[in-house]
């Protein structure tokens, strides 16, 4: 019995391997490198700017990604089944800090108000998967 029980306990206690697969998507002129297990996303815009401090929400149906690009904040909602996406864009400026102080609200509240008021844009062409660029070393 001991010969069977000890290997069984060792198997149960052994940590499971985590495969950190990165999903690479190109949506229009914006590229997303999504690491769902880590909850991180790297965004590269058409101008070549790379943003690493982004918000990622992943559900079984959608990826919702919010990131800052110069003075704009953008939110992409990407459908996981067919790759279609919609996006919003709103400005965040220095005057927003003064507005938040005058209204006695947080800067996040101002950003949320602007997000709600932003127009939603839809794209006909879906996102496409990108293969990883091969490196020499």
N, CA, C and O atoms as a DFTB+ gen file, in Angstrom:
548 C
 N C O
     1  1       0.823      -1.193       0.000
     2  2       0.000       0.000       0.000
     3  2       0.868       1.259       0.000
     4  3       0.554       2.238      -0.677
     5  1       1.986       1.223       0.782
     6  2       2.869       2.361       0.856
     7  2       3.525       2.646      -0.498
     8  3       3.748       3.809      -0.836
     9  1       3.832       1.619      -1.268
    10  2       4.455       1.788      -2.582
    11  2       3.519       2.525      -3.540
    12  3       3.977       3.197      -4.464
    13  1       2.247       2.404      -3.326
    14  2       1.266       3.069      -4.189
    15  2       0.938       4.469      -3.676
    16  3       0.767       5.387      -4.479
    17  1       0.847       4.654      -2.369
    18  2       0.409       5.901      -1.768
    19  2       1.439       7.023      -1.908
    20  3       1.071       8.156      -2.218
    21  1       2.706       6.730      -1.687
    22  2       3.733       7.769      -1.746
    23  2       3.861       8.364      -3.159
    24  3       3.881       9.589      -3.278
    25  1       3.950       7.566      -4.231
    26  2       3.999       8.180      -5.563
    27  2       2.717       8.953      -5.907
    28  3       2.774       9.961      -6.611
    29  1       1.578       8.492      -5.420
    30  2       0.320       9.198      -5.668
    31  2       0.321      10.552      -4.990
    32  3      -0.098      11.538      -5.597
    33  1       0.774      10.630      -3.764
    34  2       0.862      11.918      -3.060
    35  2       1.877      12.842      -3.723
    36  3       1.650      14.048      -3.827
    37  1       2.996      12.274      -4.172
    38  2       4.003      13.097      -4.863
    39  2       3.449      13.658      -6.162
    40  3       3.749      14.798      -6.515
    41  1       2.654      12.888      -6.874
    42  2       2.064      13.343      -8.132
    43  2       1.065      14.469      -7.881
    44  3       1.026      15.446      -8.629
    45  1       0.275      14.337      -6.850
    46  2      -0.726      15.362      -6.532
    47  2      -0.056      16.654      -6.084
    48  3      -0.517      17.740      -6.435
    49  1       1.031      16.553      -5.310
    50  2       1.718      17.730      -4.774
    51  2       2.614      18.413      -5.800
    52  3       3.006      19.560      -5.591
    53  1       2.950      17.748      -6.899
    54  2       3.841      18.313      -7.912
    55  2       3.172      19.500      -8.588
    56  3       2.025      19.387      -9.020
    57  1       3.867      20.649      -8.694
    58  2       3.230      21.811      -9.321
    59  2       3.002      21.579     -10.815
    60  3       3.824      20.977     -11.507
    61  1       1.885      22.066     -11.275
    62  2       1.555      21.917     -12.697
    63  2       2.386      22.902     -13.516
    64  3       2.632      24.024     -13.074
    65  1       2.809      22.495     -14.686
    66  2       3.544      23.382     -15.579
    67  2       2.583      24.386     -16.181
    68  3       1.476      24.039     -16.592
    69  1       3.017      25.632     -16.229
    70  2       2.203      26.685     -16.804
    71  2       2.811      27.072     -18.138
    72  3       3.973      27.473     -18.204
    73  1       2.042      26.954     -19.181
    74  2       2.510      27.313     -20.504
    75  2       2.062      28.745     -20.784
    76  3       0.889      28.992     -21.066
    77  1       2.995      29.677     -20.706
    78  2       2.674      31.083     -20.905
    79  2       2.679      31.391     -22.402
    80  3       3.658      31.908     -22.939
    81  1       1.592      31.071     -23.052
    82  2       1.479      31.302     -24.484
    83  2       1.093      32.757     -24.728
    84  3       0.190      33.293     -24.085
    85  1       1.789      33.376     -25.659
    86  2       1.507      34.766     -26.002
    87  2       0.747      34.794     -27.318
    88  3       1.198      34.248     -28.325
    89  1      -0.399      35.431     -27.293
    90  2      -1.244      35.566     -28.474
    91  2      -0.911      36.898     -29.136
    92  3      -0.998      37.948     -28.499
    93  1      -0.533      36.860     -30.401
    94  2      -0.176      38.069     -31.133
    95  2      -1.270      38.381     -32.150
    96  3      -1.563      37.576     -33.034
    97  1      -1.873      39.574     -32.009
    98  2      -2.958      39.991     -32.887
    99  2      -2.630      41.322     -33.535
   100  3      -2.020      42.195     -32.916
   101  1      -3.040      41.470     -34.785
   102  2      -2.930      42.752     -35.482
   103  2      -4.342      43.206     -35.797
   104  3      -5.062      42.557     -36.556
   105  1      -4.728      44.319     -35.211
   106  2      -6.064      44.889     -35.400
   107  2      -5.888      46.246     -36.063
   108  3      -5.537      47.224     -35.402
   109  1      -6.129      46.308     -37.362
   110  2      -5.872      47.540     -38.096
   111  2      -4.385      47.818     -38.104
   112  3      -3.601      46.998     -38.581
   113  1      -3.985      48.978     -37.576
   114  2      -2.563      49.325     -37.538
   115  2      -1.954      49.126     -36.155
   116  3      -0.826      49.555     -35.909
   117  1      -2.683      48.485     -35.255
   118  2      -2.218      48.268     -33.882
   119  2      -1.963      46.783     -33.644
   120  3      -2.770      45.934     -34.024
   121  1      -0.829      46.481     -33.007
   122  2      -0.484      45.098     -32.695
   123  2      -0.565      44.878     -31.191
   124  3      -0.150      45.727     -30.403
   125  1      -1.111      43.713     -30.800
   126  2      -1.244      43.348     -29.397
   127  2      -0.516      42.033     -29.145
   128  3      -0.719      41.062     -29.875
   129  1       0.326      41.994     -28.122
   130  2       0.949      40.762     -27.638
   131  2       0.312      40.468     -26.291
   132  3       0.636      41.117     -25.296
   133  1      -0.603      39.482     -26.252
   134  2      -1.423      39.224     -25.071
   135  2      -0.920      37.986     -24.350
   136  3      -0.855      36.903     -24.932
   137  1      -0.565      38.146     -23.086
   138  2      -0.212      37.029     -22.215
   139  2      -1.349      36.910     -21.202
   140  3      -1.354      37.584     -20.172
   141  1      -2.298      36.053     -21.509
   142  2      -3.518      35.961     -20.711
   143  2      -3.252      35.437     -19.309
   144  3      -3.869      35.908     -18.353
   145  1      -2.337      34.460     -19.160
   146  2      -2.058      33.904     -17.835
   147  2      -1.482      34.956     -16.898
   148  3      -1.818      34.983     -15.714
   149  1      -0.618      35.822     -17.418
   150  2      -0.009      36.866     -16.594
   151  2      -0.891      38.100     -16.498
   152  3      -0.647      38.971     -15.663
   153  1      -1.916      38.187     -17.345
   154  2      -2.789      39.355     -17.331
   155  2      -2.110      40.593     -17.873
   156  3      -2.402      41.706     -17.436
   157  1      -1.190      40.407     -18.838
   158  2      -0.433      41.534     -19.386
   159  2      -0.590      41.599     -20.897
   160  3      -0.842      40.590     -21.557
   161  1      -0.440      42.790     -21.424
   162  2      -0.495      42.990     -22.869
   163  2       0.498      44.089     -23.238
   164  3       0.617      45.095     -22.539
   165  1       1.204      43.883     -24.343
   166  2       2.099      44.896     -24.894
   167  2       1.472      45.373     -26.191
   168  3       1.105      44.566     -27.044
   169  1       1.349      46.691     -26.338
   170  2       0.690      47.289     -27.496
   171  2       1.717      48.049     -28.313
   172  3       2.501      48.828     -27.771
   173  1       1.709      47.815     -29.643
   174  2       2.566      48.571     -30.540
   175  2       1.678      49.260     -31.559
   176  3       0.920      48.608     -32.277
   177  1       1.774      50.591     -31.618
   178  2       0.940      51.371     -32.525
   179  2       1.605      51.505     -33.888
   180  3       2.752      51.098     -34.071
   181  1       0.885      52.072     -34.830
   182  2       1.405      52.230     -36.195
   183  2       2.613      53.160     -36.237
   184  3       3.446      53.050     -37.136
   185  1       2.716      54.077     -35.272
   186  2       3.860      54.989     -35.227
   187  2       5.082      54.329     -34.612
   188  3       6.137      54.956     -34.513
   189  1       4.957      53.068     -34.196
   190  2       6.075      52.339     -33.614
   191  2       6.193      52.499     -32.116
   192  3       7.129      51.975     -31.512
   193  1       5.259      53.214     -31.501
   194  2       5.296      53.390     -30.050
   195  2       4.855      52.103     -29.358
   196  3       3.898      51.453     -29.777
   197  1       5.556      51.757     -28.316
   198  2       5.233      50.545     -27.560
   199  2       4.774      50.950     -26.165
   200  3       5.446      51.711     -25.468
   201  1       3.624      50.431     -25.777
   202  2       3.061      50.719     -24.462
   203  2       2.961      49.420     -23.675
   204  3       2.339      48.459     -24.127
   205  1       3.586      49.395     -22.478
   206  2       3.585      48.176     -21.675
   207  2       2.696      48.284     -20.443
   208  3       2.357      47.265     -19.840
   209  1       2.315      49.488     -20.060
   210  2       1.474      49.661     -18.876
   211  2       0.030      49.778     -19.336
   212  3      -0.488      50.878     -19.527
   213  1      -0.602      48.648     -19.508
   214  2      -1.938      48.598     -20.069
   215  2      -2.855      47.782     -19.173
   216  3      -2.405      46.996     -18.339
   217  1      -4.152      47.989     -19.366
   218  2      -5.144      47.202     -18.641
   219  2      -5.669      46.123     -19.570
   220  3      -5.984      46.392     -20.729
   221  1      -5.764      44.900     -19.061
   222  2      -6.282      43.777     -19.835
   223  2      -7.377      43.099     -19.037
   224  3      -7.186      42.745     -17.874
   225  1      -8.527      42.922     -19.670
   226  2      -9.599      42.118     -19.103
   227  2      -9.907      41.036     -20.121
   228  3     -10.236      41.330     -21.270
   229  1      -9.799      39.776     -19.695
   230  2     -10.049      38.655     -20.603
   231  2     -11.216      37.838     -20.071
   232  3     -11.199      37.378     -18.930
   233  1     -12.232      37.664     -20.916
   234  2     -13.347      36.785     -20.574
   235  2     -13.382      35.668     -21.613
   236  3     -12.519      35.598     -22.488
   237  1     -14.374      34.807     -21.514
   238  2     -14.473      33.725     -22.495
   239  2     -14.900      34.254     -23.863
   240  3     -14.714      33.567     -24.868
   241  1     -15.464      35.453     -23.923
   242  2     -15.954      36.018     -25.180
   243  2     -15.084      37.136     -25.749
   244  3     -14.968      37.263     -26.968
   245  1     -14.473      37.946     -24.889
   246  2     -13.784      39.147     -25.343
   247  2     -12.464      39.369     -24.622
   248  3     -12.250      38.901     -23.504
   249  1     -11.574      40.110     -25.313
   250  2     -10.437      40.767     -24.686
   251  2     -10.796      42.246     -24.662
   252  3     -11.210      42.794     -25.684
   253  1     -10.647      42.894     -23.530
   254  2     -10.820      44.337     -23.444
   255  2      -9.481      44.904     -23.005
   256  3      -8.975      44.582     -21.930
   257  1      -8.918      45.752     -23.852
   258  2      -7.576      46.288     -23.624
   259  2      -7.661      47.801     -23.612
   260  3      -8.199      48.406     -24.539
   261  1      -7.130      48.410     -22.567
   262  2      -7.076      49.872     -22.491
   263  2      -5.622      50.293     -22.390
   264  3      -4.855      49.726     -21.612
   265  1      -5.241      51.303     -23.190
   266  2      -3.858      51.782     -23.152
   267  2      -3.809      53.254     -23.490
   268  3      -4.758      53.820     -24.033
   269  1      -2.674      53.870     -23.157
   270  2      -2.460      55.291     -23.391
   271  2      -1.526      55.464     -24.581
   272  3      -0.487      54.808     -24.668
   273  1      -1.901      56.345     -25.489
   274  2      -1.103      56.630     -26.681
   275  2      -1.006      58.146     -26.815
   276  3      -1.969      58.785     -27.240
   277  1       0.129      58.731     -26.464
   278  2       0.317      60.183     -26.416
   279  2      -0.723      60.798     -25.482
   280  3      -0.757      60.472     -24.295
   281  1      -1.575      61.688     -26.008
   282  2      -2.588      62.326     -25.165
   283  2      -3.910      61.576     -25.193
   284  3      -4.865      61.970     -24.524
   285  1      -3.969      60.512     -25.956
   286  2      -5.209      59.760     -26.078
   287  2      -5.175      58.498     -25.225
   288  3      -4.116      57.911     -25.004
   289  1      -6.326      58.099     -24.759
   290  2      -6.526      56.776     -24.173
   291  2      -7.407      56.017     -25.148
   292  3      -8.351      56.572     -25.711
   293  1      -7.092      54.745     -25.343
   294  2      -7.861      53.918     -26.275
   295  2      -8.301      52.646     -25.575
   296  3      -7.603      52.111     -24.714
   297  1      -9.469      52.177     -25.963
   298  2      -9.985      50.915     -25.442
   299  2     -10.417      50.060     -26.623
   300  3     -11.270      50.463     -27.415
   301  1      -9.823      48.880     -26.737
   302  2     -10.187      47.922     -27.774
   303  2     -10.970      46.791     -27.139
   304  3     -10.595      46.288     -26.079
   305  1     -12.057      46.390     -27.783
   306  2     -12.824      45.221     -27.362
   307  2     -12.781      44.240     -28.524
   308  3     -13.396      44.475     -29.564
   309  1     -12.047      43.128     -28.346
   310  2     -11.800      42.156     -29.407
   311  2     -12.593      40.889     -29.122
   312  3     -12.478      40.301     -28.047
   313  1     -13.397      40.475     -30.095
   314  2     -14.184      39.248     -29.974
   315  2     -13.256      38.052     -30.155
   316  3     -12.526      37.979     -31.144
   317  1     -13.277      37.118     -29.211
   318  2     -12.368      35.971     -29.257
   319  2     -12.769      34.928     -30.290
   320  3     -11.925      34.143     -30.721
   321  1     -14.036      34.899     -30.698
   322  2     -14.469      33.850     -31.620
   323  2     -14.224      34.218     -33.081
   324  3     -13.767      33.380     -33.857
   325  1     -14.519      35.456     -33.465
   326  2     -14.375      35.802     -34.880
   327  2     -13.364      36.918     -35.147
   328  3     -13.133      37.261     -36.306
   329  1     -12.756      37.492     -34.109
   330  2     -11.717      38.501     -34.294
   331  2     -12.220      39.899     -34.585
   332  3     -11.411      40.815     -34.726
   333  1     -13.541      40.100     -34.680
   334  2     -14.045      41.453     -34.907
   335  2     -13.752      42.307     -33.673
   336  3     -13.625      41.801     -32.558
   337  1     -13.650      43.604     -33.905
   338  2     -13.338      44.471     -32.779
   339  2     -13.981      45.837     -32.946
   340  3     -14.342      46.269     -34.040
   341  1     -14.103      46.484     -31.811
   342  2     -14.554      47.869     -31.771
   343  2     -13.619      48.611     -30.832
   344  3     -12.991      48.013     -29.958
   345  1     -13.536      49.928     -31.026
   346  2     -12.636      50.686     -30.174
   347  2     -13.180      52.070     -29.915
   348  3     -13.983      52.608     -30.677
   349  1     -12.707      52.634     -28.797
   350  2     -13.052      53.996     -28.388
   351  2     -11.756      54.763     -28.169
   352  3     -10.706      54.186     -27.888
   353  1     -11.861      56.078     -28.305
   354  2     -10.692      56.916     -28.083
   355  2     -11.154      58.212     -27.421
   356  3     -12.129      58.823     -27.856
   357  1     -10.447      58.630     -26.364
   358  2     -10.768      59.882     -25.702
   359  2      -9.475      60.532     -25.239
   360  3      -8.447      59.867     -25.113
   361  1      -9.531      61.828     -24.987
   362  2      -8.321      62.559     -24.614
   363  2      -8.188      62.637     -23.101
   364  3      -9.172      62.671     -22.363
   365  1      -6.945      62.663     -22.675
   366  2      -6.610      62.936     -21.278
   367  2      -5.566      64.042     -21.316
   368  3      -4.479      63.862     -21.865
   369  1      -5.898      65.179     -20.733
   370  2      -5.010      66.332     -20.802
   371  2      -4.694      66.838     -19.401
   372  3      -5.302      66.406     -18.421
   373  1      -3.744      67.751     -19.316
   374  2      -3.368      68.339     -18.033
   375  2      -4.510      69.083     -17.373
   376  3      -4.584      69.146     -16.146
   377  1      -5.399      69.646     -18.172
   378  2      -6.536      70.379     -17.607
   379  2      -7.510      69.450     -16.885
   380  3      -8.313      69.912     -16.075
   381  1      -7.449      68.145     -17.168
   382  2      -8.324      67.188     -16.480
   383  2      -8.008      67.119     -14.994
   384  3      -8.904      66.902     -14.178
   385  1      -6.742      67.303     -14.634
   386  2      -6.359      67.307     -13.225
   387  2      -6.999      68.491     -12.502
   388  3      -7.490      68.349     -11.382
   389  1      -6.992      69.657     -13.145
   390  2      -7.612      70.840     -12.559
   391  2      -9.130      70.652     -12.465
   392  3      -9.752      71.056     -11.483
   393  1      -9.721      70.035     -13.498
   394  2     -11.157      69.785     -13.500
   395  2     -11.530      68.831     -12.360
   396  3     -12.534      69.044     -11.681
   397  1     -10.732      67.787     -12.148
   398  2     -10.999      66.831     -11.068
   399  2     -10.908      67.520      -9.709
   400  3     -11.709      67.251      -8.814
   401  1      -9.929      68.409      -9.564
   402  2      -9.765      69.121      -8.301
   403  2     -10.942      70.060      -8.041
   404  3     -11.434      70.142      -6.916
   405  1     -11.395      70.768      -9.079
   406  2     -12.529      71.680      -8.919
   407  2     -13.821      70.940      -8.597
   408  3     -14.621      71.398      -7.781
   409  1     -14.017      69.812      -9.232
   410  2     -15.255      69.044      -9.024
   411  2     -15.166      68.110      -7.830
   412  3     -16.148      67.452      -7.486
   413  1     -13.989      68.041      -7.186
   414  2     -13.755      67.173      -6.026
   415  2     -14.005      65.702      -6.364
   416  3     -14.651      64.982      -5.603
   417  1     -13.485      65.269      -7.515
   418  2     -13.539      63.876      -7.936
   419  2     -12.128      63.440      -8.297
   420  3     -11.217      64.265      -8.365
   421  1     -11.948      62.156      -8.528
   422  2     -10.619      61.659      -8.895
   423  2     -10.402      61.773     -10.402
   424  3     -11.347      61.948     -11.172
   425  1      -9.157      61.672     -10.794
   426  2      -8.806      61.700     -12.213
   427  2      -9.387      60.481     -12.922
   428  3      -9.741      60.554     -14.099
   429  1      -9.486      59.361     -12.207
   430  2     -10.090      58.144     -12.759
   431  2     -11.575      58.366     -13.067
   432  3     -12.087      57.844     -14.058
   433  1     -12.267      59.139     -12.222
   434  2     -13.674      59.459     -12.480
   435  2     -13.816      60.275     -13.765
   436  3     -14.729      60.033     -14.555
   437  1     -12.926      61.230     -13.974
   438  2     -12.941      62.037     -15.199
   439  2     -12.703      61.140     -16.403
   440  3     -13.389      61.267     -17.417
   441  1     -11.730      60.229     -16.299
   442  2     -11.431      59.308     -17.392
   443  2     -12.630      58.416     -17.697
   444  3     -12.948      58.189     -18.865
   445  1     -13.292      57.912     -16.672
   446  2     -14.479      57.066     -16.875
   447  2     -15.615      57.826     -17.555
   448  3     -16.312      57.272     -18.405
   449  1     -15.805      59.094     -17.183
   450  2     -16.829      59.917     -17.835
   451  2     -16.511      60.106     -19.315
   452  3     -17.395      60.015     -20.167
   453  1     -15.249      60.370     -19.606
   454  2     -14.850      60.552     -21.000
   455  2     -14.973      59.256     -21.792
   456  3     -15.343      59.279     -22.966
   457  1     -14.665      58.118     -21.155
   458  2     -14.804      56.814     -21.812
   459  2     -16.266      56.567     -22.185
   460  3     -16.559      56.121     -23.295
   461  1     -17.173      56.854     -21.268
   462  2     -18.603      56.647     -21.529
   463  2     -19.107      57.558     -22.651
   464  3     -19.964      57.160     -23.439
   465  1     -18.577      58.767     -22.718
   466  2     -19.028      59.726     -23.729
   467  2     -18.360      59.513     -25.094
   468  3     -18.821      60.059     -26.096
   469  1     -17.289      58.731     -25.140
   470  2     -16.538      58.534     -26.389
   471  2     -17.359      57.741     -27.400
   472  3     -18.126      56.848     -27.041
   473  1     -17.180      58.084     -28.654
   474  2     -17.853      57.378     -29.740
   475  2     -17.184      56.018     -29.954
   476  3     -15.961      55.900     -29.875
   477  1     -17.994      54.997     -30.226
   478  2     -17.476      53.657     -30.496
   479  2     -17.316      53.472     -32.000
   480  3     -18.240      53.741     -32.768
   481  1     -16.142      53.012     -32.415
   482  2     -15.860      52.747     -33.818
   483  2     -15.842      51.241     -34.051
   484  3     -15.294      50.493     -33.242
   485  1     -16.437      50.796     -35.147
   486  2     -16.468      49.380     -35.481
   487  2     -15.629      49.154     -36.733
   488  3     -15.592      50.003     -37.624
   489  1     -14.953      48.004     -36.797
   490  2     -14.173      47.656     -37.982
   491  2     -14.786      46.456     -38.664
   492  3     -15.200      45.494     -38.016
   493  1     -14.839      46.525     -39.976
   494  2     -15.381      45.417     -40.769
   495  2     -14.387      44.260     -40.843
   496  3     -14.773      43.093     -40.783
   497  1     -13.101      44.601     -40.975
   498  2     -12.093      43.536     -41.085
   499  2     -11.673      43.090     -39.688
   500  3     -11.375      43.931     -38.840
   501  1     -11.646      41.794     -39.437
   502  2     -11.287      41.314     -38.102
   503  2      -9.787      41.369     -37.848
   504  3      -8.991      41.577     -38.764
   505  1      -9.424      41.180     -36.604
   506  2      -8.008      41.075     -36.228
   507  2      -7.442      39.797     -36.828
   508  3      -8.165      38.825     -37.044
   509  1      -6.151      39.811     -37.093
   510  2      -5.485      38.618     -37.621
   511  2      -4.374      38.209     -36.675
   512  3      -3.768      39.052     -36.013
   513  1      -4.107      36.907     -36.612
   514  2      -3.003      36.414     -35.793
   515  2      -1.694      36.667     -36.522
   516  3      -1.630      36.575     -37.748
   517  1      -0.666      36.982     -35.777
   518  2       0.656      37.236     -36.322
   519  2       1.582      36.146     -35.808
   520  3       1.510      35.759     -34.641
   521  1       2.442      35.658     -36.670
   522  2       3.456      34.700     -36.234
   523  2       4.596      35.455     -35.586
   524  3       4.901      36.591     -35.951
   525  1       5.223      34.799     -34.612
   526  2       6.343      35.411     -33.917
   527  2       7.514      35.579     -34.881
   528  3       7.824      34.692     -35.676
   529  1       8.155      36.748     -34.787
   530  2       9.334      36.990     -35.613
   531  2      10.474      36.120     -35.110
   532  3      10.781      36.106     -33.918
   533  1      11.097      35.396     -36.032
   534  2      12.186      34.509     -35.630
   535  2      13.458      35.320     -35.423
   536  3      13.780      36.231     -36.186
   537  1      14.163      34.953     -34.365
   538  2      15.425      35.622     -34.047
   539  2      16.566      34.656     -34.318
   540  3      16.389      33.439     -34.275
   541  1      17.729      35.207     -34.595
   542  2      18.894      34.377     -34.858
   543  2      19.342      33.622     -33.625
   544  3      19.681      32.441     -33.700
   545  1      19.344      34.308     -32.476
   546  2      19.841      33.694     -31.246
   547  2      18.778      33.686     -30.190
   548  3      19.013      33.207     -29.081
